[in-house]
């Protein structure tokens, strides 16, 4: 069973550092499809990364679900010299509520497990 992390990133920042981010992901044994990453940036969609060593799955969203969430984000150095704004925990919880309202049982379970 994989663990799942949802991450919201600023698509402009990701695009600016895309070559370096993709190179770093390859070095760290993440599985991903570069064309899917590029399409997600263009379309404001999402892509997934799978860390094979840790059985960790990351869902990377290249758009805001909660208006202003990136303005409230924290800039985190995801790789040496590569900093990206990452959504706050409060906005992540709010987005889970949005997904629950759309029928996501996984989001309901996530909220129960993380905020009990």
N, C-alpha and C positions, 0 to 999 in steps of 0.2 A: 504494500500500500504506500502511495506517495503522500508526502505532505505538500500542501498547496499554499502559496503566498501570492496575494494580489498586489500588484504595484502599478501606480499611475505615474506616468512620466510626461514631461513636456516634450511633445514631438519635435519642436524646433531644436531643443537642446540635444535630443537623441540624434536627430539628423546631422547636426553640426559635428558630433563625435562618432558618427555611425561606424566608420571604418575601424577606428580604434576599439570601440565597444565590441564589434563583431570579432576582431582579432583576439581580444582578451577573453571573450566567451569561449572561443575555440581552444585557447590555451588552458582554460579551466575545465575542460571536458563537458561543457554544456552541449546538449543536442538541440539543434534548431535549424530552420531553413531560412537562409538569408533573404530569399525572394519574399517569403511570408513576412519577415520583419519589415522589409522595404514597403510592401503593400500596406501593412498596418499603419505605418507612418503616413503614407499618402492618403489613406482612406479614413484615418481616425479610428482604426479598429484595434484589435488586440492580437498578440502573438504569445506563444508559449516557449519557455525554456525548460529543459529537463537536465538537472544535475545528476548524472548517472552515478557518481560516487556516493551521494547522499540520499538518493531517491527523493529529491526535492523538485517540485514543479512550480515554476513561477508563471503566472498569467500577467503579462505586461500590457497595460491599457495605455493607448497613446491619445487619450482624450479624457476630458472631465465628465464624470457622471453627476457630481454635485457641483453646481456653479461656484466658482471661486476656490475650489479645493487646492489647485496648484498655487494660488496666491498665499494660501495658508500652509503650504508644504515646507518641509525642511530640506535644505540642500545637503546631500550626503555624498561622500566620495565613494563611489561604487567600485572603482579601480583606481590605482595610483594615478593621480593627475586627471581623473575623469569624475566630475561632480554632476549629479543630476538631482532636480527637485523631486522628492518623494512625498506622497500624500500623507497627511497626518492620520493618527490612529482614530481620532474622532470622525474625520471624513470617511475613513475606511468603514467604520461602523455604520455611518449614515448610508453609504452606498449599499451595504448589506441589507439594510431596511428597504431600500428601493428594489433590490433584487427579490427580496421576500415578497414584496407587493406584486411582483410579476410572476410569483409562483415558484421561486427557487427554494427547494427543500434543503439544498446544500448550504445556502446562505443562512437559513434558519439554524441549522446544526452548527455552523461556524460561530454564530453569535452566542448560542447557548454554551458552547465549549470554551470560548475565549473570555466571556464576560459573566461567568457565573459567580 
